[in-house]
């Protein structure tokens, strides 16, 4: 795809790699643009039914490359809100709206916006040596890239405030224990387990997965009545797909289902 993002298309899925290992895969403008282009392309590709996001080298992502946002090299204070508006916020929205599962394999430190981009993915696996760091307090900043929205919903207000205000590293095993991520796995098993997961998604009912994501993500703001109506509408849509007919047939015939991931 480019110098800062690697894209490897495989049978039914793609591996997207943040590729600035000398900077712990910290984001600059070029990396944002290349990742946006990659996700847009994969999102529109019906042959790509799942995405695996990971990082090159010894870390997943150190967040923003501060060399690009150094006030001492500017005429005045930077407008960090513009960076969020143009880059990070669209990225988080793009991941959450993706019409297929996005799995994140956190292979090392995930700090600042890097941690929160990982948490925006549908399923997060992390190497045992990985750590999640809400590093913003060390810079006098506010957790962004959805951090202050995701953390209290995932782990509660008390833990969210403690992580944000202390910037204390959270080991992968503790993150899994708290329910912040799906699971922590041995370092040398991370990519094999993450790959196995996306391979299974690549053979699954893609539309059903997308509708499930939509329902779960909407639950935070819906009333029960609103959500029951949403489930009704999404189930109606799922029930009209060829994958539902195939799933029922496979169940009755006691055989593995052969899903296509396609609409009616």
Protein Blocks (a to p, Z undefined) as FASTA:
>chain_A
ZZmbccdddehiacdddddfknoopacfklmmmmmmmmmmmmmmmklgbdcdddehjbfb
ecjafklmcfklpfbdcdfklmmmmmmmmmmmmmmmpcbdcddddfbdcehjllmmmmmp
mbdcddfkbccddfklmnopaceehlmmmmmmmnojklmmmmmmnopacdfklmmmnopa
mbdcdfklmmmmmmmmmmmmmmmcfklmmmmmmmmmmmmmpcfklmmmmmmmmmmmmmmp
mklmmmmmmmmnopacddehiaZZ
